[in-house]
């Protein structure tokens, strides 16, 4: 017979009761049944754990060691059980959302917080798509907002699924509001990438998304090789360079939070650079059953961010025309 936790509890209870009869009453079993069980436990331990007398039982040397170790083990097991239960309770009411820096992230988080079953939303901002997928696969994230560029299609790990939030999101160029090309294209709202051949570019550091490969390919198709003079993951730094006329940059059409009256955006003619946005989730996550709802939240958050960007763009046009 293998010794199990229930056997350790019996040993401790008999020692605390001081007699098999009293322990049987506490356990609400018959005394003969408990006596037989105690014999089997002692056989498994390889020796007597208690000395019997007419007045009760007393632990032997082996019994004292067994009782002490059993108490310690049971305390650890009870603590483990309580800790895991507490963690499960917290995690079951929390959602861990990851993704690259983009305006819809905050909109998704806001909608999750408004969900009746969600008590906490944690955000993990990460540029690397492969890192986000690893975090989903390992269970560190429940959901992640991902970007996918043509020719660099994502390979989802086993246990990770995804839905499309936006089939094709075009890249926009952001320029200083008084930039000659911003003025020249004010009414049209689009700009030919080729006219920016002499510009210095500010971009995010190279990553594994495929964006930088496609950006350089688009520029070469337009007849030039881009001069990327500055890299920054801090959008305020990027906007500082653009505002001061030190360069131009590519942004998403939902980047309204980065914009000020000192800069403006233009769509690129021919849509040479675009991406697909996806929401991915771990099928092992306790929140996997919410995937359909969270996908809808992500679509709504994106539509809201896009509409706000368009509204601010129209407002900027009116300001500059005036």
C-alpha positions, -999 to 999 in steps of 0.1 A, spaced: 0 0 0 13 35 -8 10 61 19 -14 89 8 -23 123 23 -54 108 38 -33 83 57 -11 111 71 -42 128 83 -53 97 101 -19 93 118 -19 129 130 -55 127 142 -49 95 162 -19 112 178 -39 143 187 -69 122 199 -47 100 222 -69 70 215 -82 51 185 -118 52 199 -118 90 202 -103 94 167 -129 71 153 -157 93 168 -141 124 153 -139 107 119 -174 93 124 -162 58 116 -163 26 136 -134 19 160 -127 -16 144 -126 0 109 -101 27 121 -80 1 139 -77 -20 108 -68 10 87 -42 21 112 -26 -14 110 -24 -11 72 -8 23 76 18 9 101 26 -19 77 32 6 49 56 25 72 74 -7 82 68 -5 120 44 4 148 36 40 151 17 38 184 20 18 216 -15 7 227 -27 5 263 -61 4 280 -59 42 285 -51 50 249 -22 52 224 13 68 226 35 74 196 66 53 193 99 68 183 90 60 147 55 73 153 68 107 167 89 111 136 60 102 113 36 125 131 60 155 130 67 150 93 31 143 85 21 176 102 47 195 82 36 179 50 -1 186 56 6 222 65 25 226 32 -2 209 12 -29 230 28 -9 262 22 -3 251 -14 -40 245 -19 -50 278 -4 -24 297 -25 -34 280 -58 -71 287 -50 -64 323 -43 -43 327 -75 -70 309 -95 -96 332 -81 -76 363 -91 -67 349 -126 -102 339 -133 -114 375 -129 -84 390 -147 -75 393 -184 -39 396 -196 -38 415 -229 -7 420 -250 2 437 -282 23 462 -301 18 499 -293 -14 511 -311 -44 532 -302 -70 503 -302 -51 486 -273 -65 511 -248 -100 508 -264 -99 470 -260 -87 473 -224 -115 498 -216 -141 475 -230 -128 446 -211 -129 466 -179 -166 474 -186 -173 437 -189 -192 425 -159 -170 394 -152 -137 412 -155 -122 427 -124 -87 434 -137 -70 440 -170 -32 439 -173 -14 453 -204 18 440 -219 33 462 -246 57 444 -269 70 452 -304 81 417 -312 54 395 -328 73 363 -320 76 373 -283 39 379 -281 32 345 -297 55 328 -272 38 346 -243 4 333 -256 18 298 -260 33 297 -225 1 311 -209 16 344 -198 -10 362 -220 -47 355 -227 -50 377 -257 -26 396 -280 -31 421 -308 -8 412 -336 2 427 -370 9 407 -401 26 420 -433 23 405 -468 50 379 -473 55 376 -436 24 356 -426 22 344 -390 26 308 -380 5 304 -350 18 279 -324 -3 249 -314 -30 260 -290 -31 296 -303 -60 308 -325 -67 342 -341 -94 363 -357 -90 391 -382 -97 426 -368 -87 446 -399 -80 429 -432 -59 457 -446 -46 487 -427 -27 512 -448 4 531 -436 2 569 -435 31 594 -436 33 620 -409 49 654 -417 53 687 -401 22 708 -408 42 734 -427 62 709 -447 61 718 -484 46 685 -494 20 687 -466 9 721 -480 10 708 -516 -12 677 -509 -36 694 -484 -67 691 -505 -59 658 -521 -51 641 -488 -26 616 -505 11 618 -512 33 600 -537 61 582 -518 85 592 -546 83 629 -536 97 621 -502 129 606 -517 150 634 -503 137 632 -467 152 617 -436 130 591 -420 124 584 -384 113 548 -376 109 522 -350 139 498 -344 141 468 -368 120 439 -356 107 405 -368 75 418 -383 87 423 -419 77 460 -419 112 473 -425 118 449 -455 85 461 -471 92 497 -464 126 496 -481 111 476 -510 83 502 -514 109 531 -514 130 513 -540 100 507 -562 94 545 -559 129 551 -571 150 558 -540 167 542 -510 154 556 -477 177 573 -453 165 562 -418 185 585 -396 167 580 -363 150 551 -345 127 553 -315 100 533 -298 89 565 -280 62 581 -301 67 615 -284 104 614 -295 94 605 -330 68 633 -331 95 657 -318 117 650 -348 88 654 -372 75 686 -356 110 702 -358 113 693 -395 141 668 -390 123 641 -409 91 622 -417 77 589 -405 51 563 -412 22 558 -388 -10 539 -386 -44 556 -394 -53 552 -357 -24 573 -344 -45 603 -335 -32 604 -299 3 612 -312 -8 641 -334 -8 678 -326 -16 709 -346 21 710 -356 19 678 -377 -4 662 -403 -8 629 -420 -12 618 -456 -22 585 -471 3 570 -495 -8 568 -531 -13 533 -543 -13 519 -508 23 504 -511 26 495 -474 -3 478 -455 -8 452 -429 -34 429 -414 -44 432 -377 -53 401 -357 -64 393 -322 -49 360 -310 -56 340 -279 -45 308 -261 -71 280 -263 -58 269 -229 -66 303 -213 -94 304 -188 -107 333 -209 -107 314 -242 -145 312 -241 -145 350 -243 -126 351 -276 -156 359 -298 -166 388 -275 -130 401 -273 -127 400 -311 -158 422 -313 -144 446 -287 -112 448 -308 -131 456 -340 -152 483 -322 -120 498 -306 -103 499 -340 -133 515 -357 -136 541 -329 -98 550 -332 -100 552 -370 -131 575 -368 -113 597 -343 -82 599 -365 -104 609 -395 -123 635 -374 -90 651 -363 -77 650 -398 -107 670 -411 -104 694 -382 -67 700 -391 -76 706 -427 -101 732 -417 -75 749 -395 -48 751 -422 -72 762 -449 -85 790 -426 
